[in-house]
Structure formats: C-alpha cells, structure tokens
Amino acid sequence: MNSGKSDTLIKTAFNYEERGLSIIVIKPSIDTKGDDMIVARGGHSRKADILANADTNLENAVLQKEHVSCVLVDEAQFLSLDNISQLYRLAKIHNISVICYGLRADFQTNLFMPGSKRLFEIADTIEKLPTMCFCGKQAEFNTRKVNGNYVFDGKQLAIDGEDKVTYDSLCGEHYIEAGGSI
C-alpha cells in the first residue's frame, strides 16, 4: 500500500503510448474503487480496458486487439489462477510484455490467494516498490483501519474507502505495536 503502484502503472502506460505502442490495461472487477478506473493516490487516473473476473479469458481478450506491445495489470493480487496462467501464456507464447502491479500480502501478513501466490511462483522478475512508515523506516506491512482504528481480524478483501475502511503502511515495529501478529 502507498508505494505508488497505480501511479507507476499509469506512467508506464503513458510511456508506451508516447512511443506509439499499443497497450491494454486490466483491472480485476472485484476492485470496485474507482469503478472502471485505475485511481492513484497522486490524483491521476486511467480507464481500464478490461475489467476481469475469474471467468474472463484474458488471453483471448488481449489477442482480439492487434499489435499489443504490453499488458498492464492493476491489483493483480485479486486475479484467479486461470487469469494468471493466461497472462503467463501471453508473455511466453505470444511475446507480449506483461507487467503486474499488486500486493504481496494482506493486512494479516498472508499472501493474497490465489493471485499473489501464483505470481510469486511463476514471475520472471519481482520488483518491490518501497514505501515508508510514518516513522521514516521502510514499511513492510499493510494495515487495515476501520473508523481510524487498526484491525487485524476480518475477511481478506475490504476495498479502501468503502465501509469506513482505509489502509496504512507500517514498519515491522509499528505493525506489532499496533497489534499485528507475526
């Protein structure tokens, strides 16, 4: 959280298009923040070309457009196993660059299932986008707040901004201090 993933996706999309290259932006439909828009903290936004659910065949959807140079995926942790396999085939069989942005773990420090887990298993490259805790140390943990209070129980999925849910990034020390369990 708060590392600029969506900002980076939007900037990457701009860079490809500035060079005249065709891209497709994918967002999981389960991420209702911004409806069909990729919404970045910095205020930038971009419309998703595909709102994916577990039944969406991403390989077929992307291949319907000619000369795609790159597929950019926001909130990849919410994708299904099949979605991840389809993206992998786009990269390896069809030679289309695929760049996924998402979270490794949830507010309870568990991998997002199945999206993040599968991406970590098969991704060629994984790059961490760093973010800071309020104390200035590098943040390692996503924390959920409800009505401004840290919570460590609940369903894995709760969308930022809905039902008074927000998220914060904390270093290990402050995660434990807030009540998180390691």
N, C-alpha and C positions, 0 to 999 in steps of 0.2 A: 504494500500500500504506500501511496505517497512518493513513489520513486520516479514518476513521470512516464510510466509505460504507455499510456494513451497519447500523451504529448509526443513521445518518440515515434509511435505508430503514425500519427498524423504528419509529423515531419518527414518520416521515411516515405510515406505516400506522395507527399509534395515533391520530394527529390526524384522519385521515379518518374512522375508525370512531367516534371520540368524537363526531363530528358526525352520526353515523347514516348515513354514506355507505358504499357497498359498494366494496370493492377486491378485486383479485386480485394475488397475489404470485407471481412467476415466478422460477425458478432453473434455469439450464442443468444438465442431468443429468450432464454431464461434470465438474462441480464436486462431487466426492464428499465434500468436507469437510462434516461435519455431516449426511450423508445427505440427507434431505428438509427439513432445517432451514437457515434463514439464521442463521449464527453470527457474532456480532460480538465483536470483541476485548474490549469492555467487559463481556462476560458475558451480554448479552441475546441472545435467540434468538426465532425465529418460524418456524412451519411454512410451507413454500412450498405454494401451491395447485396449481401446475403445475410439474412437472419437465420441462423442454423439451429435446428433441434436435433435430437438423437436420430430421427428418421431421414434427415437431409443427407442426400448423397453429394458430398462436397466435391468429389472428383468429377462427377457428371456435371454438376452446376458450373464449375470453373471451366471445364472443357467446352461448354456451349459458347463461350466467348473466344474469339480468335486472338492469337498472339499475346497471351497473358505472360508478362515477364515475372510477376511476383504476386503472391497471395499474402496478405497481411491479416492476422487474426488477433482480435482483442479478447481479453478474458478467456483465454484458451483452457483454463482450468475447468470450465463448465462444459467442455465438449465431451462427447461419448467416445468409447473405444473405437467404434466404427469411423467416427469423424476423424480421429487422429490417424487411423490407418489410411483413410482416403487422402489426407494431406500428405502423408508419407509417400504414397504412390504418385501423387502429383509431382513431388520433388524428385523421386528416384526413377520413375518410369517416363514421366513427361517433361522432365528437366525444367520445371517451374520452381523458382525460388519460393520457399515458404518460410515466413517469419512469424512466430507466435509470441504473443505477449500475454503474460498471466502470472498468477500467484503460485508459488510452490506449496504453501501450507495455509491452513485456515487459522482462525483465532484460537484454536486449541492445539496448535502446532502439528496437526495431522495433514498429510498430503491430501490435496483435493482428489477425490476419486470420481471417475477414473481418469479424467483429463490430465492433471499434472503428473500423476503416477506414470501413465503411459508415455507422456512426453519425455520424462526423465529417463525412461527405459530405452527410448529409440532415437532421441535427438542427436544430431551430429555435433552440435555446439550449444552450450548453455552459457549465457552471459547474465550475470547478476547486475541489476540496476540499483545502485546503493541509495539509501535514504537515511535520514538522521532521526534519532530520538530527540525529544525536547531538551535533553541534557547535552547534546552535541556528539554523543557516541553514535557509531553506526547502528541503525535499527535492524534487528533480525526477526522481529515478531510482529504479526498483525494482531491488533486487539480490537475487540468489538465493544462499543459503548451503546447502552440503551438509556435514554434520558440523561446522557452525560456521565453515566456510571459504568465502569468496566464490568463486563460479564464474561464468564468462562463456561457457561452451560448453554445449551440450545442447539438447534439444527445447524448444520454446516452452512446452509445458504440463507442469508439475510442480506438484501440489497441495500447498499448505502443510501441513506436519505429516506427510506421507507420505514414506517412504524417507529420513528424516532431513533433509528439505528445509524450510528456513524462508526468510523474506524480510525484507528490511530496506529502509528508505528513506534515500537519501543525497543530499546536495547534489552539484553537479557536481564540485567539487574533490575530495570524498571518493570519489565514484564512480570518477574517473580514478585517484586514489591507490590504490584497492582493486584496480585492474587493468582497469577497464572501458574500452572503446574508444569514442571519439566520432568 
